[in-house]
Amino acid sequence: MPHHPDMSPSPQAIVLFSGGLDSILAAKVLEEQGLRVRCLHCHSPFFGEPSAVPRWRRRHALDIDALDVADDFCAMLRERPAHGFGKTLNPCVDCKILLLRRARRYMEEVGACFLATGEVLGQRPMSQRRDVLNVIRREAGVGDILLRPLSARLLEPTPMETSGLVDRERLPAISGRGRHAQLELARHFGLTDIPTPGGGCKLTEKENARRYWPVLAHLPAPDSGDFALANLGRQFWHEENGDRYWLAIGRNSGDNQALQAATRPGDARIFLADIPGPLAVGRLASRWPDHILAAAAALMASYSGRAVREAEAGDGVGVRAQWHTAEGQTGSWQGRVMPAREGFWQEPLWEPAREAIRAEQKIRLHGAPCGPQPDGVEEEETD
């Protein structure tokens, strides 16, 4: 388990920590009562910023650990969330349940007494209604150990409060979508660096959801590496004779470096043979027929102005593809292509993805509502 050597021993409370204001305040409210608090920052390809944890420790004077939940989260997406998706591809209710289950395991391993979150009653339309908060608590199996400090006096007393471990009268009673009460509390704690509210999860954004849906719909068992690749560069798909081909093309040197790092055994790196240019990665492209590799190379070359000019002045431009397999074998392909964008490769679009998501949920749930939220409710989780 990840653990920072400077962390205080034996915390009493584990606070789910996003880096947003609400989770900071939840930790501070409990610390003010003399409790030993450790924050837990969960991360996956869709949310979280583990590299920020050292900065948060210093800035907020909090004990913070990071926990990778990517495998569990991807498994939940593959199996489809029991409570459905929100307006985009966001499984907010199932996400909270998953994070609380993982946090409980962490809590037991480090010997803490209870969990806390920065949730605020009524702040989020999908996952912070009173009835949904109760569903999350029950299905996560944390009914006896979960405290929501910021709204505590508007919710039923918890064992932590009735036992006297936490003084209920000193806890806030915040509700609704406004931030006035939180900002007042931040001033009380002397917080001057207030995080900007906004979406903390890529699954709530259409641009990202359109990238993720083909991965989720077309790959037999997508994992965190697949979704990480979907975050990078320009995304393209092609279907032919029942087979689907997936290509990512870098937009700049940063993308090229990230794509290089994301390449797996069996993937092909496709690039210009004689001049600098974009890098393309074909997932499992070592198995692709030559004409698919050529089409991928032509598309990649079309994003290089120099390649387009040289191709028009001659008989195309030189391209190469290279790969290695899990067994340690290497392979390559090379040729000359005319840069081309039209007709073969398709960028994933949001509207067809949304219709496919809705159709799948309707079939899977036999017409029942997709979770406790009305259809079309958008969630923007930050804490």
C-alpha positions in Angstrom: 0.0 0.0 0.0 1.3 3.5 -0.8 2.3 5.3 2.4 4.2 8.5 3.0 6.9 8.0 5.6 6.0 11.3 7.4 2.4 10.4 7.9 1.2 10.3 11.5 0.6 6.8 12.9 -2.8 5.4 13.7 -5.3 7.9 12.2 -8.8 7.9 13.7 -10.6 9.2 10.6 -10.0 8.5 6.9 -11.3 11.4 4.7 -11.9 10.8 1.0 -9.9 13.6 -0.5 -10.3 15.0 -4.1 -8.3 18.2 -3.6 -11.4 20.2 -3.8 -12.6 22.7 -1.2 -15.3 20.4 0.3 -12.8 17.6 1.1 -10.3 20.0 2.5 -13.0 21.4 4.8 -14.2 18.0 5.9 -10.7 17.1 7.0 -10.2 20.5 8.8 -13.5 20.2 10.6 -12.5 16.9 12.1 -9.0 18.0 12.9 -10.4 21.0 14.8 -12.0 18.5 17.2 -8.6 17.0 17.9 -9.1 13.9 15.8 -6.1 12.4 13.9 -7.1 12.6 10.3 -5.6 11.0 7.2 -6.9 12.0 3.8 -7.1 9.4 1.0 -6.8 10.5 -2.6 -8.2 7.9 -5.0 -7.1 8.1 -8.6 -7.8 6.4 -12.0 -7.4 7.4 -15.7 -10.6 9.3 -15.2 -10.0 11.3 -12.0 -7.4 12.1 -9.5 -4.0 13.7 -9.5 -1.6 11.7 -7.5 1.4 13.9 -8.5 -0.3 16.7 -6.6 -0.3 14.9 -3.3 3.0 16.3 -2.0 1.9 19.8 -3.0 -1.4 19.4 -1.2 0.4 18.1 1.9 2.4 21.2 2.1 -0.3 23.7 1.1 -3.0 22.4 3.4 -0.9 20.9 6.2 -2.8 17.6 5.8 -1.7 14.0 6.1 -2.6 12.6 2.6 -2.1 9.2 1.0 -2.8 8.2 -2.6 -4.6 5.0 -3.7 -4.9 3.7 -7.2 -8.4 2.4 -7.9 -8.0 2.1 -11.6 -8.5 -1.7 -11.8 -11.6 -1.7 -9.7 -13.0 1.2 -11.6 -12.4 -0.2 -15.0 -14.0 -3.5 -13.9 -17.1 -1.6 -12.8 -17.3 0.1 -16.2 -16.9 -3.2 -18.0 -19.7 -4.8 -16.0 -21.7 -1.6 -16.4 -22.7 0.5 -13.3 -25.7 -0.9 -11.4 -27.1 2.6 -11.0 -26.5 3.6 -14.6 -24.7 6.6 -16.2 -25.5 10.2 -15.9 -25.8 12.7 -18.7 -22.5 11.6 -20.2 -20.6 8.5 -19.2 -20.4 9.3 -15.5 -21.4 6.4 -13.1 -21.4 8.8 -10.1 -23.5 6.7 -7.7 -21.5 3.5 -8.4 -18.3 5.5 -8.2 -19.0 6.7 -4.7 -19.9 3.1 -3.6 -16.7 1.8 -5.1 -14.5 4.5 -3.5 -16.1 4.0 -0.1 -15.6 0.2 -0.3 -12.0 0.7 -1.1 -11.6 3.3 1.6 -13.1 0.9 4.2 -10.5 -1.7 3.3 -7.8 1.0 3.7 -9.3 2.2 7.0 -9.2 -1.4 8.4 -5.6 -1.9 7.2 -4.3 1.2 8.9 -6.4 0.8 12.1 -8.6 3.9 11.7 -12.1 4.2 13.3 -14.3 5.7 10.6 -14.6 7.3 7.2 -15.6 10.8 6.2 -16.3 12.5 2.9 -16.8 16.1 1.7 -20.3 15.4 0.4 -22.9 18.1 0.8 -26.6 17.4 1.0 -28.3 18.6 -2.2 -25.2 19.9 -3.9 -25.1 17.3 -6.7 -28.3 16.2 -8.5 -27.2 12.6 -9.1 -25.3 11.5 -6.1 -26.0 13.9 -3.2 -29.8 13.8 -2.8 -30.8 12.5 0.6 -32.2 9.2 -0.7 -29.2 8.5 -2.9 -26.8 9.3 0.0 -28.6 6.6 1.9 -28.3 4.2 -1.0 -24.6 4.8 -1.3 -24.0 4.3 2.4 -26.0 1.1 2.5 -24.6 -0.5 -0.7 -21.0 0.4 0.2 -21.4 -1.3 3.6 -20.3 1.7 5.6 -23.5 2.6 7.4 -21.9 2.4 10.8 -18.7 4.1 10.0 -19.4 6.9 7.5 -19.7 10.6 8.6 -20.4 13.4 6.2 -19.2 16.3 8.4 -20.3 19.2 6.3 -23.9 18.3 6.4 -23.9 16.2 9.6 -26.5 18.2 11.5 -29.0 17.8 8.7 -28.5 14.0 8.6 -29.2 11.2 11.0 -26.6 11.0 13.9 -23.9 8.5 13.3 -22.3 6.1 15.8 -19.3 8.4 15.9 -21.5 11.2 17.1 -23.6 9.3 19.5 -20.5 7.8 21.1 -19.0 11.2 21.7 -16.0 10.5 19.5 -17.2 13.4 17.3 -19.1 16.4 18.8 -22.2 16.7 16.6 -22.9 20.2 17.8 -19.6 21.5 16.4 -20.3 20.1 12.9 -21.7 22.2 10.1 -25.2 22.0 8.6 -24.4 22.9 5.0 -26.7 22.0 2.1 -27.5 23.1 -1.5 -25.4 24.1 -4.5 -24.1 27.4 -3.2 -20.6 27.9 -1.9 -21.2 30.7 0.6 -21.1 28.5 3.7 -18.0 26.7 2.5 -16.2 30.0 1.8 -17.1 31.2 5.3 -15.7 28.0 6.7 -12.6 28.4 4.6 -12.1 31.9 6.1 -12.5 30.4 9.6 -9.7 28.0 8.9 -7.5 30.6 7.3 -7.5 29.0 3.9 -6.5 31.5 1.3 -5.8 29.2 -1.7 -9.3 28.2 -2.6 -9.6 25.5 -5.3 -11.7 26.6 -8.2 -15.0 24.5 -8.5 -15.3 22.5 -11.6 -15.5 19.0 -13.0 -13.0 16.7 -11.5 -13.9 13.6 -13.5 -13.3 13.2 -17.2 -16.3 10.9 -17.5 -18.6 13.9 -17.1 -17.3 15.7 -20.2 -18.6 14.9 -23.7 -15.2 15.3 -25.3 -13.8 12.5 -23.1 -16.9 10.4 -23.1 -16.8 10.1 -26.9 -13.3 8.8 -26.7 -14.0 6.3 -23.9 -17.2 4.8 -25.3 -15.7 3.0 -28.3 -13.1 1.5 -25.9 -15.8 0.3 -23.6 -18.1 -0.9 -26.3 -15.6 -2.6 -28.7 -12.8 -4.0 -26.7 -13.5 -7.3 -24.9 -11.8 -6.4 -21.6 -10.6 -2.8 -21.6 -8.3 -1.9 -18.7 -6.7 1.3 -17.4 -4.0 1.3 -20.0 -6.7 1.3 -22.8 -8.5 4.3 -21.2 -5.2 6.1 -20.7 -4.5 5.7 -24.4 -8.0 7.1 -25.2 -7.0 10.2 -23.3 -4.1 10.9 -25.8 -3.9 12.7 -29.1 -6.4 12.4 -31.9 -8.6 9.2 -31.7 -9.7 7.2 -34.8 -11.5 3.9 -35.4 -12.2 1.8 -38.4 -14.5 -1.2 -38.8 -14.0 -3.8 -41.6 -15.4 -7.3 -41.9 -16.5 -7.3 -38.3 -13.0 -6.3 -37.0 -12.3 -2.9 -35.4 -9.1 -1.0 -35.5 -8.0 1.7 -33.1 -5.5 4.5 -33.9 -4.2 7.4 -31.8 -2.1 10.2 -33.4 -0.1 12.7 -31.5 -0.8 16.4 -31.9 2.5 17.7 -30.5 5.7 16.5 -29.0 4.1 16.1 -25.6 1.5 13.8 -27.1 4.2 11.9 -29.0 6.1 11.2 -25.8 2.9 10.2 -23.9 2.0 7.8 -26.8 5.4 6.3 -26.8 5.0 5.6 -23.1 1.5 4.2 -23.6 2.7 1.6 -26.2 2.3 -2.0 -25.2 3.5 -5.3 -26.6 1.6 -5.9 -29.8 1.0 -2.2 -30.5 2.6 -0.6 -33.5 4.4 2.8 -33.5 3.8 4.4 -36.9 5.9 7.3 -38.0 7.5 9.1 -40.9 10.6 7.4 -42.1 12.8 10.3 -43.1 11.5 13.5 -41.5 10.2 14.5 -38.1 6.5 14.3 -37.6 3.6 13.0 -35.5 3.7 9.6 -33.9 0.7 7.2 -34.3 0.0 4.2 -32.1 -2.2 1.4 -33.3 -3.5 -0.8 -30.5 -2.5 -4.4 -31.3 -1.6 -3.2 -34.7 1.1 -6.0 -35.1 -1.9 -8.1 -36.2 -3.2 -5.6 -38.7 -3.3 -6.4 -42.5 -0.9 -4.3 -44.6 -3.6 -2.2 -46.1 -4.8 -1.1 -42.6 -1.3 -0.2 -41.7 -0.9 1.8 -44.9 -4.2 3.6 -44.2 -3.1 4.4 -40.7 0.3 5.7 -42.0 -1.5 7.9 -44.6 -3.7 9.4 -41.9 -0.7 10.0 -39.6 1.3 11.7 -42.5 -1.6 14.0 -43.3 -1.0 15.8 -40.0 2.6 16.8 -41.1 2.6 19.8 -43.5 6.1 18.9 -44.6 5.0 15.3 -45.4 2.1 16.6 -47.4 4.3 18.9 -49.5 7.0 16.3 -50.1 4.3 13.7 -51.1 2.7 16.1 -53.6 6.1 16.8 -55.1 7.0 13.2 -55.6 5.5 9.7 -55.3 4.4 9.9 -51.7 6.3 9.9 -48.4 8.2 7.1 -46.6 6.6 5.7 -43.5 7.4 2.9 -41.1 5.7 0.8 -38.4 7.5 -1.0 -35.6 6.3 -3.3 -32.8 7.4 -6.0 -30.4 5.4 -8.8 -28.9 5.0 -10.1 -25.4 7.2 -13.0 -26.4 10.1 -10.6 -27.2 9.8 -10.8 -31.0 10.0 -7.7 -33.1 8.3 -6.8 -36.3 8.1 -3.9 -38.8 6.4 -2.7 -41.9 7.4 0.1 -44.3 6.2 1.7 -47.5 5.3 4.9 -49.2 1.9 6.6 -48.9 0.0 9.7 -50.0 -1.2 11.6 -46.9 -5.0 11.2 -46.7 -7.8 11.9 -44.2 -11.0 11.2 -45.9 -13.3 8.2 -45.9 -11.4 5.4 -44.0 -10.8 6.4 -40.4 -13.5 7.9 -38.3 -13.2 10.1 -35.2 -15.6 9.0 -32.4 -18.5 11.4 -32.1 -20.5 12.2 -29.0 -24.1 12.0 -30.2 -23.9 8.4 -31.7 -22.1 7.4 -28.5 -24.8 8.9 -26.3 -27.5 7.1 -28.3 -25.6 3.8 -27.9 -25.3 4.3 -24.2 -29.0 5.1 -23.8 -30.0 2.1 -25.9 -27.7 -0.3 -24.0 -29.0 0.9 -20.6 -32.6 0.6 -21.7 -32.0 -3.0 -22.9 -30.0 -3.9 -19.8 -32.5 -2.5 -17.4 -35.6 -3.6 -19.4 -37.0 -0.1 -19.5 -36.4 0.6 -15.8 -35.0 3.9 -14.8 -31.2 3.9 -15.0 -30.4 4.4 -11.3 -32.0 6.8 -8.8 -31.5 9.9 -11.0 -33.9 11.0 -13.8 -32.6 10.6 -17.3 -30.5 13.4 -18.5 -29.2 14.6 -15.1 -25.7 15.8 -15.4 -23.2 15.3 -12.6 -20.0 17.3 -12.1 -18.2 15.6 -9.2 -15.4 17.5 -7.5 -15.3 16.0 -4.0 
